[in-house]
């Protein structure tokens, strides 16, 4: 009798080649028309770095630290009954965050490492998988929600274009659709259950129980009111505090920019980074953020220095910190069996 297990489907080779070619073209265009013009401006702006007030730098570091802590508070809420020490969750998240910025296939490698560290700390593997999956959905969703909420006051800005009105209307339609879907939740859940069974039927027998367990755990996580509250609070604060770092550096270089303008530039840059053209959106995030700020009338030199300072603190500073966190977790994990004996 032939086996029911099927070989995993892979994307055709021509699809991969086409995506690689398109990515290279887009990346070349971004570098040529967005990044390179900013380099000349950067050389002209370096003398202004000496004008940076230490108090602004301390505030920026505090805000970035608060952003990272909020993400780990979100992780703790998603882990639920796995009561890991918060310091362990925070160090695991920092390790994954830093690793994702420096290794090939950063996101996948960091997720695997973070999974291993959380399980080593005592969390159940299915709970960690559901948590990572929920974060992969919830964190970008919080950014999209923030971008939509920002579009509401942006519509009334003097410099705003019709793009903000279109974005607001699209978000409004999605919000109404989500509300109607929630009203018909029983039918939606029935359809989701049927889809899950259909998907499980096409997977190898050995992985079906694991996928089913993770799916049920993810459903329980999303259905938990505390988790939904954590999503609205901690996931959103994670983005807002990081955006506040950008505003702080703009103020440090003499530009008191309207917070809505900063949020528009911030959301546009981070949403563009979702497309995996470069690791962590290097070059893409900086180019879009600077161009957006200049488009709103911010001084070019101040915009460039503020964005580069923000990215230095947000993207590169956690890398050495991630190494220290990993070493501390490995050292603490090595001592765990000795404590149990």
Secondary structure, DSSP 8 states (H G I E B T S, - for coil): ------------HHHHHHHHHHHHHHHHHHIIIIIHHHHHHHHHHGGGGGG--HHHHHHHHHHHHHHHHHHHHHHHHHHTT----HHHHHHHHHHHHHHTTTSTTHHHHHHHHHHHHHHHTT--HHHHHHHHHHHHHHHHHHHHHHHHHHHHHHTTSTT--HHHHHHHHHHHHHHHHHHHHHHTHHHHHHHHHHHHHHHHHTS-HHHHHHHHHHHHHHHHHHH-HHHHHHIIIIIHHHHHHHHHHHHHHHHHTT----HHHHHHHHHHHHHHTTS-SSGGGTTHHHHHHHHHHHHTT--HHHHHHHHHHHHIIIIIHHHHHHHHHHHHHHHHHHHHHHHH-
